[in-house]
C-alpha cells in the first residue's frame, strides 16, 4: 500500500527524520539543503545505504551586465531547475526498486513551481535580443491570480503520478501562521492572524494527501500527531505516535487500514 503523507511542523521537530524512516529504497529530493545531514544520525548505516539524496540549491544572481529594470527583475535558472527536479522525480517513479520519494521541502518546491512558470512568461515577453516586445506594456514581476492554475496543476500531477506508480510520496513542509478575513476595530475587512499554525505552501495539498501529521518536540523526544485522517478514520485525528514509519504502520493496523 502506497501513501501520500504530509509532514508539517515547526523547525527542528523531526520532520525530515520522520520522512527518512519510510520504506527503502528512498529518494530524497532535497531543497532544504542540510536537512538530510541533520537527520541522518537517527538512521542505521544499512538504511543510509538505501537512500539517494539529490540536492537542488537555490540560485543566486550576483552580477548584472547593466542597470536595466528588466535585467534586475528577470528570473534566471528556475525553469531549468524545475525541469531537473521533474526529470529526477519521473526517474524515481519509473524505477522498480524505489519505494519512497521525499520532497524536502514541499513548500520550496511549491515556490519553485511558481517561479519557473513566471520565468517562462517573462521570456515570452522578450524578443531575440532580450528587449521587451512592442506589444508588451510592462515587464511582469509576479503571476496574476488566474495564472496560478498552471503551477497548481503541476503540483497536483506530481502527487497523482507518484500514486499511480505505487510510490510512497512524503511531503515535508514548514509551519505558517493562519490568517482569516475578519472585521478589524476600524470596521474594515482584513487578513488577521488567528494564532493557529498551519502547513506552509499550497493550500490544496491536504485535499490530495492520504494522511497528515504535525510534528512536535519535547526535551527528550520528537512525536507526530494525526491532523488529517484520509486513510485513517476521523476518530484517529489527534492520535500521537513516535515520528517513524513503524509507528505509522502500527497505527494503520490498529484501525485495520492495512
Helices and strands as residue ranges (DSSP letters): E 4-9, H 15-19, E 26-30, H 35-39, G 40-42, H 45-48, E 51-55, H 69-73, H 78-94, E 100-104, H 106-124, G 145-147, H 148-164, E 168-173, E 175-183, E 189-199, H 205-208, E 211-217, E 222-228, G 234-236, E 240-242, H 245-254
